[in-house]
């Protein structure tokens, strides 16, 4: 995780054991997705979509053009077209690295990376984490969290209804959950 936090999930909760660590290098291998898909195609599809939820989040909070790629290239992304995947993953990683560099000690800005996570972590607690049961994956919970947090922001006058609609439609386009089951 580029947020410099290395943590272990336990049956008692998420990220309960961990430490901060500055990564020296980040490796990205899109070919890994192909191999993972062959081993367990159903789980691989869910994991893939969960990862896309994090990329949607990153675009929505920091880079409108990345968000628009997620909106406009759904089919290419879902069919795992490598050039588009390389682009969106690289951009998402670069954004996270930039935010963490600007705020290495979680002084404020870095909280933006938690969009969808506050409610998402609560959903993980309610529904169970897929690491330990047939619960939801982290990215699936983040997708639900983004929708609920966006609707809360709209209700508080902090997010325009059209922006909320775009986020919800984008998440739905990848067949990610938008409601607590």
ZAMARGU-4260 file (C-alpha; in steps of 0.2 Angstrom, whole numbers, plus 5000, padded with zeros to 4 digits):
<rodrens>
0) 5000/5000/5000 | 5007/5017/4995 | 5000/5025/5010 | 5016/5019/5019 | 5006/5009/5031
5) 5009/4990/5032 | 4996/4982/5042 | 4988/4965/5045 | 4970/4961/5046 | 4964/4950/5060
10) 4947/4942/5063 | 4945/4955/5076 | 4946/4970/5064 | 4955/4978/5050 | 4973/4985/5051
15) 4975/4981/5070 | 4993/4976/5069 | 5005/4986/5058 | 5018/5000/5056 | 5023/5014/5045
20) 5036/5011/5032 | 5042/5022/5017 | 5042/5011/5002 | 5059/5011/4992 | 5051/5005/4976
25) 5034/5000/4969 | 5032/4986/4957 | 5017/4984/4946 | 5014/4969/4936 | 4998/4969/4926
30) 5002/4951/4920 | 4999/4945/4938 | 4980/4949/4935 | 4980/4936/4921 | 4988/4922/4932
35) 4977/4926/4946 | 4961/4925/4935 | 4966/4907/4930 | 4968/4901/4948 | 4951/4907/4955
40) 4941/4916/4941 | 4926/4921/4953 | 4937/4928/4967 | 4949/4936/4954 | 4934/4946/4946
45) 4929/4952/4963 | 4947/4957/4968 | 4949/4966/4951 | 4933/4976/4953 | 4938/4980/4971
50) 4954/4987/4964 | 4945/4997/4952 | 4934/5005/4966 | 4951/5012/4973 | 4956/5019/4956
55) 4938/5027/4955 | 4941/5034/4972 | 4958/5041/4968 | 4951/5049/4952 | 4936/5057/4961
60) 4947/5065/4975 | 4962/5071/4965 | 4961/5069/4946 | 4945/5072/4936 | 4953/5065/4920
65) 4957/5049/4928 | 4939/5048/4935 | 4933/5052/4917 | 4944/5037/4910 | 4935/5026/4923
70) 4918/5033/4917 | 4922/5032/4899 | 4932/5016/4896 | 4922/5004/4907 | 4922/4990/4893
75) 4941/4991/4890 | 4945/4991/4909 | 4933/4977/4912 | 4941/4966/4898 | 4958/4970/4906
80) 4965/4979/4891 | 4983/4981/4897 | 4987/4998/4890 | 4972/5006/4899 | 4975/4996/4915
85) 4994/5001/4915 | 4988/5019/4913 | 4975/5020/4927 | 4985/5010/4939 | 5001/5020/4936
90) 4991/5036/4938 | 4983/5030/4954 | 4999/5025/4961 | 5007/5042/4956 | 4993/5051/4965
95) 4994/5041/4981 | 5013/5044/4981 | 5011/5062/4978 | 4998/5064/4993 | 5009/5054/5004
100) 5024/5064/5000 | 5015/5080/5003 | 5008/5073/5020 | 5020/5059/5026 | 5014/5060/5044
105) 4995/5061/5041 | 4994/5079/5046 | 4978/5082/5036 | 4979/5081/5017 | 4982/5063/5017
110) 4965/5060/5025 | 4958/5063/5007 | 4964/5045/5003 | 4952/5038/5016 | 4936/5044/5006
115) 4924/5029/5006 | 4935/5021/5019 | 4927/5027/5035 | 4910/5020/5031 | 4918/5006/5021
120) 4927/5000/5037 | 4911/5000/5046 | 4903/4990/5032 | 4918/4977/5034 | 4914/4976/5052
125) 4895/4973/5049 | 4897/4961/5034 | 4913/4953/5038 | 4929/4954/5028 | 4931/4942/5014
130) 4949/4937/5020 | 4940/4928/5034 | 4923/4922/5028 | 4911/4925/5014 | 4911/4943/5018
135) 4914/4958/5007 | 4931/4963/5000 | 4939/4979/5005 | 4936/4988/4989 | 4918/4982/4988
140) 4916/4990/5006 | 4925/5006/4999 | 4913/5007/4985 | 4898/5006/4997 | 4907/5019/5008
145) 4910/5031/4993 | 4891/5031/4989 | 4885/5033/5006 | 4898/5047/5010 | 4894/5056/4994
150) 4876/5056/4998 | 4880/5062/5015 | 4891/5076/5007 | 4876/5080/4996 | 4864/5081/5011
155) 4877/5093/5019 | 4878/5104/5004 | 4897/5099/5001 | 4894/5089/4985 | 4884/5094/4970
160) 4870/5081/4966 | 4877/5079/4949 | 4894/5074/4955 | 4886/5061/4967 | 4876/5054/4952
165) 4892/5052/4942 | 4901/5043/4956 | 4886/5032/4959 | 4884/5028/4940 | 4903/5025/4938
170) 4903/5012/4953 | 4888/5004/4946 | 4895/5002/4929 | 4908/4990/4936 | 4894/4981/4945
175) 4901/4985/4962 | 4890/4986/4977 | 4882/5003/4982 | 4872/4997/4997 | 4875/4988/5013
180) 4869/4970/5010
</rodrens>
